[in-house]
Amino acid sequence: MSETPSSVNPAESCEQRFICPLTRLRVGMACRIKQLSASPEIVQRLREMGLCEEQRVTLLSQHSNIICQVCNARLGISTELAEAIWVEPLSAEQLVA
């Protein structure tokens, strides 16, 4: 699972219907985690923290670290770790459902 998905150019910003690293989202955007691209130990720890596949996440801050909301909790993670979390932005229709 250490390969990056081939459906997106990492140099571009994240758009609807594509997956991209969590770091490519704009602050305030909601997304759904699609893939965790890290070592098995890191993937296991992310899942334990609630950052698992198909989980909804909202990006709250993007400074030296990434702060996101998941499962009604705020989590701070490094930018390097956020690069390993591949997400799909949610449209307004998906947010209501």
FENSUL-V395811 format. One record per residue. PHI is phi in whole degrees, 0 to 359 (* if undefined). BURIAL is b if it has 24 or more other C-alpha atoms within 12 Angstrom, else e. Layout:
PHI|BURIAL  PHI|BURIAL
//
This chain:
*|e  274|e  279|e  272|e  300|e  272|e  275|e  218|e  269|e  299|e  285|e  268|e  284|e  282|b  243|b  302|e  73|e  234|b  252|b  203|b  294|b  304|b  292|b  274|b  283|b  274|b  302|e  97|e  283|b  257|b  208|b  236|b  291|b  248|b  204|b  250|b  251|b  214|e  295|e  305|e  293|e  292|e  301|b  298|e  294|e  300|b  296|e  297|e  276|e  101|e  268|b  242|b  304|b  74|e  281|b  280|b  222|b  241|b  280|b  259|b  206|b  218|e  245|e  291|e  235|e  258|b  244|b  226|b  254|b  216|b  54|e  61|e  230|e  263|e  238|e  253|b  226|b  288|e  298|e  298|e  291|b  296|b  295|b  271|b  257|b  266|b  231|b  241|b  299|b  263|b  280|e  300|e  294|e  289|e  291|e  285|e  293|e
//
